[in-house]
Amino acid sequence: MNELENLEQLEKEFRECRPVLTAIGDETRQLIILSLSKGSYPGMRVGEISKRTNLSRPAVSHHLKILKEAKIVNVVKQGTMNFYHINNPNKSGLVLMKALFSHLEEFMVDCWKMSSDETKI
């Protein structure tokens, strides 16, 4: 890939990862993720998450919606009850993040090499 193609690929990956970056970048959502990691099968209901995080039920629901859209959290419905749990990593938005970080690292190494080569001139 040439430099322009690398930049375009990085731009595309950043765009795809925005929902995940937004979701995991918020301290409240991080707290919810940590709370869910301590839950058991089939997951936790909004009320239980609310008690563990000291957040209102509407606030928890709002943050769960964002986490679900980013594919960090998934929900299992049993009758009228919803149980939230950490999503399978292979089906989550983290797969996109891993690819982004890998390509970003390669790009940064290339940039660093180019800049250090220029200082030798």
C-alpha positions in Angstrom: 0.0 0.0 0.0 1.3 3.5 -0.8 1.2 6.3 1.7 -2.1 7.8 0.4 -3.8 4.4 0.5 -2.5 3.9 4.1 -4.0 7.3 5.1 -7.3 6.5 3.5 -7.4 3.1 5.2 -6.7 4.6 8.6 -9.4 7.3 8.0 -11.9 4.5 7.2 -10.9 2.5 10.2 -11.1 5.5 12.5 -14.6 6.2 11.2 -15.7 2.6 11.8 -14.3 2.6 15.3 -15.9 5.9 16.4 -18.8 4.2 18.1 -16.5 1.9 20.1 -14.0 4.7 20.9 -17.0 6.9 22.1 -18.5 4.0 24.1 -15.4 2.9 26.0 -14.0 6.5 26.4 -16.7 7.5 28.9 -15.9 6.8 32.6 -19.5 5.9 33.4 -19.6 3.3 30.6 -16.3 2.0 31.8 -17.9 1.5 35.2 -20.8 -0.4 33.7 -18.4 -2.6 31.7 -16.5 -3.4 34.9 -19.8 -4.1 36.7 -20.9 -6.5 33.9 -17.6 -8.3 34.0 -18.5 -9.3 37.6 -21.9 -10.6 36.6 -23.0 -14.2 36.1 -25.0 -16.0 33.4 -27.2 -14.9 31.7 -26.1 -11.3 32.6 -27.4 -8.4 34.7 -30.6 -6.5 34.6 -30.8 -2.7 34.5 -31.9 -2.6 38.1 -28.9 -4.6 39.3 -26.5 -2.5 37.2 -28.1 0.6 38.7 -27.5 -0.6 42.3 -23.9 -1.5 41.6 -23.0 1.8 39.9 -25.2 4.2 41.9 -26.7 5.4 38.6 -30.4 5.9 37.9 -32.2 3.3 35.8 -32.7 5.8 32.9 -29.0 6.7 33.0 -28.0 3.0 32.9 -30.4 2.3 30.0 -28.9 5.2 28.1 -25.3 4.0 28.5 -26.3 0.4 27.8 -27.8 1.5 24.5 -24.5 3.2 23.5 -22.5 0.1 24.6 -24.9 -2.2 22.7 -24.6 -0.1 19.5 -20.8 -0.3 19.8 -21.2 -4.1 20.1 -19.4 -4.0 23.5 -22.5 -5.3 25.3 -25.2 -7.7 24.2 -28.6 -8.5 25.6 -30.4 -11.8 26.2 -34.2 -11.6 26.4 -36.0 -14.0 28.7 -39.7 -13.3 28.5 -40.1 -9.7 29.6 -36.6 -9.5 31.2 -33.5 -8.2 29.5 -30.1 -9.5 30.7 -27.0 -7.5 29.6 -23.6 -9.1 29.4 -20.2 -8.4 27.8 -20.3 -9.4 24.1 -18.2 -12.2 22.6 -14.9 -10.4 21.8 -14.9 -12.0 18.3 -18.3 -10.4 17.6 -17.6 -7.1 19.3 -16.4 -3.7 18.1 -13.1 -4.6 19.6 -12.2 -6.6 16.5 -12.3 -3.3 14.5 -10.2 -1.6 17.3 -7.5 -4.3 17.1 -7.2 -3.8 13.3 -7.1 0.0 13.7 -4.4 -0.1 16.4 -2.3 -2.6 14.3 -2.5 -0.3 11.2 -1.9 2.8 13.3 1.2 1.3 14.8 2.5 0.4 11.4 1.8 3.9 10.1 3.5 5.5 13.1 6.6 3.4 12.7 6.8 4.3 9.1 6.4 8.0 9.9 9.0 7.8 12.6 11.4 6.0 10.2 10.9 8.7 7.6 11.4 11.5 10.0 14.5 10.0 11.5 15.9 9.4 8.0 15.3 13.0 7.2 17.3 14.2 10.3 20.3 12.2 9.1 20.5 14.2 5.9 
